[in-house]
Amino acid sequence: MCYKGSISKEERKLMGYGNKGKKGIRTIQPSYNVNAFSNPAIPIVAQDSPDYITTATWGLVPFWGKRDPEKFLKDSKYTLNARGEDFWETKSYKPYVQEGRCVILFDGFYEPHTFSSNKKQPFYCYVPNDAGDYNSRSILPIAGIYSIMDDEYYVSLVTTEANDFFAKVHNVKKRMPLVLDDKLVEEWIKPEQSKSVIDDLVRKGFTSKEFHAHAVSNDIYKRDFVRDGKDVIDPVQPIQNIF
């Protein structure tokens, strides 16, 4: 599952998705170490405001947590990711799938690779721009679903079954974030979309762009690791080659 990402682009460079500007009061803080478990504010384009970048808390709060969203998120971490194949049947997500879809805007994310029972290594995953390396990356429109409590947005990142590339990276659970093809973003957040179309996007909507991935320091998964400078995504020697 995906619990770490990066969004290092300046806000103005995100406006291709929310081309009328930003909605919301929280500033999007550029970071190479966006940690879901700290419930950070992340940029999304929401179904109810498709022309704007909106800030949302990473971690969907279902209706029974509305009295105290902060306490719900502190006590419950299971709404950080939502399995796209299951969200129609999952109590936490079912009320929001039809009218609470969004795209999360990252420019990379981390997935663990397991070499053995005691050897794991994180890999940084991204789509390079024309320069062809990890220093120049495309924005990734990742499918999400959200709830709204007291005008605040709370979001889960949607995952799906890994394709061949990500099955090599996330080789145990074999999952990947649902990074939408650019031409399907509008379909994903379109109001009153049918269940069959939504399900089809979960199964077949992954981008056709070519992903790259390289090993990074194991520090990224340490609980007390807070550094988020560019060196966080710098390549390190992999335990062994996986491609």
N, C-alpha and C positions, 0 to 999 in steps of 0.2 A: 504494500500500500504506500501511498505518497504522503509523507508528513513533513517534507522539507522542500523548499523551493527558493527561487531567487527572482527578484524583480528590481533590476538595477537601472532600468531606463528612466530617464526624466519623464515627468508626467506628460509633457507636451508630446512626447513620442508615442504615447498610448492613445492619442486622440483619433487615430484612424479607426478605432472601435467605438469610442464615444465622441463623435466629432463635434458636438456642441459644447464640450467642456466637461467640468467636473461637478457632480452633485454630492452633497454631504459636507460635513464639517471637519473631518479628520484628514490630515495630510498623509499622502502615501509616502512612506519612508523607504527610499531605495535600500535594498539589502541583498546580500549574497547568502544569507542564512535566515530565511523565513521559517520559523519553527511553529508548526501547527499546535504543538502542545502548550504554547504560551498564548494561544488564541489571539494572534496579531490582526491588525487591520490590513486587509489586502484589497487590491482594485478589482472590481467586477463591472460587467455590463449586465444590468438586470432586465428581466422581461417587462417590468412595469415602467422602466425608464431607459429604453434602448438607445437613446441618443446621448447618453451621459455616462461618464465614468462615476461609479458609486463606490464608496468604501464600505466594506463588510467585515465583520469579525469571523475569523476562520473557526467554524464550529456551529452547526445549525442548532437552534434552540426550538424544540417542538412545543406545541401549545401548552403542555402540562408544565413546562419550565418557565412560563412567561412571568410568573410572580417575581422570580429572582433569576434572570438569565445568567448573571455572573456566578451564582452558586451552582446552577445547573452545569455550566461549563467547567467549573472547578471539580465537580464530583463525577462528571461523565465525559469521557473522551471518545465515545463510540460514534459520534456524529461528525468527525473530522472528514472521513471518507464515506461515500455512499456507493454500494455496488449497483451499477446500472441495471443489471439483470434482475435485481431483487427489489428495487425501491418501490414498485407498485404494491408490494405485499408487506413492506416494512412499516411498522406503526409510526416510527419517527419521521419517515419521509413521505409516505403516501399522500398526506394532505397538501403537499407542496409541489409535487411533480407536475401537476397540470398547469398551475399558474405561478410557479416560483422557480423558473429555470433561468440560468444566467451563464455567462462565461467568466472564468477567472483568468486574469492576465498575468502570467508569469513569463520569464524568458529562459527558464531552465528549472530542473528539479532533480532530486537525488533519489536513487533506488539502490537497495542493498543487493549484493551478490554473495551467495553462500558457496564457499569452496569446500568446507567441511563443517563438522559440528561445532568446532571452535575457531573457525577462520571465516570471517566475513569482511567485506570491503564495500564502501559506498562508491557508486558511480554517478557522475554528474551527466545529465542527459539534456540535450539541446539541439536546436536546428541552426546551423551556421548561416550567416548572411553571405554575401558575395565574397567576402574576404576569406571564407572557408575555414575559419578556426573559432575557438570558443570565446575569443575576445569580441566577436561581432555576432550577435545572436538575434534570431527573429523572436517577436512576441508570440507566445503560445496561447491561443484561446482555448482554455480547458473548460469542459462542461461542468456546471455546478447546479445545485438547487439551494434555495434559500427560504428562510422565514423572516418575517418582520415583526419586531416587538418594540412598541413605543418609538416607531420611526427608525429603529436601528435594524440593519440587515445582518443576518447570521447565515453562514454558507457552509455547505459540504461540497467537497471535490468529488466528482463522479469518476469511478474507475470501471474498467471493463477487462475482459480477458486479453491477455498479452498477445501481441502479434509475434512473429518469428524473432524480430530484433529484441523486443523486451522480454521474451521468454529466456533469452540468453543472459540478459542483465538481471532481472528479478526472477531468478531461476527456481525458487522454491514455491512461492505463492503464484507466480506467473500472472501478475496483474499489471496494469498500466493506467495512468490517468487518461481520460477520454479527451485527447487533444483534437479538437474539431478541425476539419478542413475549412479554410477561410470561407469558401463558398457555401458552407452549411451553417455558419454561425447564425445567420438570419433565420434559418429554418428552426434551429434549436430554441431560440428565444421568441419565436413567433407566437402570439396569443392564440388560444383556442386550437392549438395543434392537436391532432388526433393521437391516440395511444399507439396506433400502429406505426405512425411516422416517428414518434419519439423512440419506440423500441428499435426501429430500423436504424435510427441515428446512433443509438448505443452500439448496435452490432456492426454497422458499416461506415460510420461517420468519421473514423479516425483519419487524420491528415495523410495526404500522399507525400508530404515533404520528407526528405531523408533525415533521420535523426543520427546524431553522433553521441558517443558516450566515452568518458574516460574515468579511470580511477582517481579518487581524491583521498585526502587524509581521513583516517578513521576518527579524527577528532570531531568531525561534524556530528557524530552520533553520541558524543559524551554529554551527559546531562548538564554539566557545568560549563559547556562550551558556548560562549556568547559572542565570540569574534565574528564579524561579518564583512571584513574587507575583501578585496578582490582575490587575495591569496587563497581564500577558502575554496575557490573553484579551480585553482591551478592543478595540473595533472601531477600524479605521483606514480611511481612504479607499481603496476598491478602485481598482486601475489602470483598470478599467472594470466596469460592472455585468454580472453573469453571470446574473441571474435576470430 
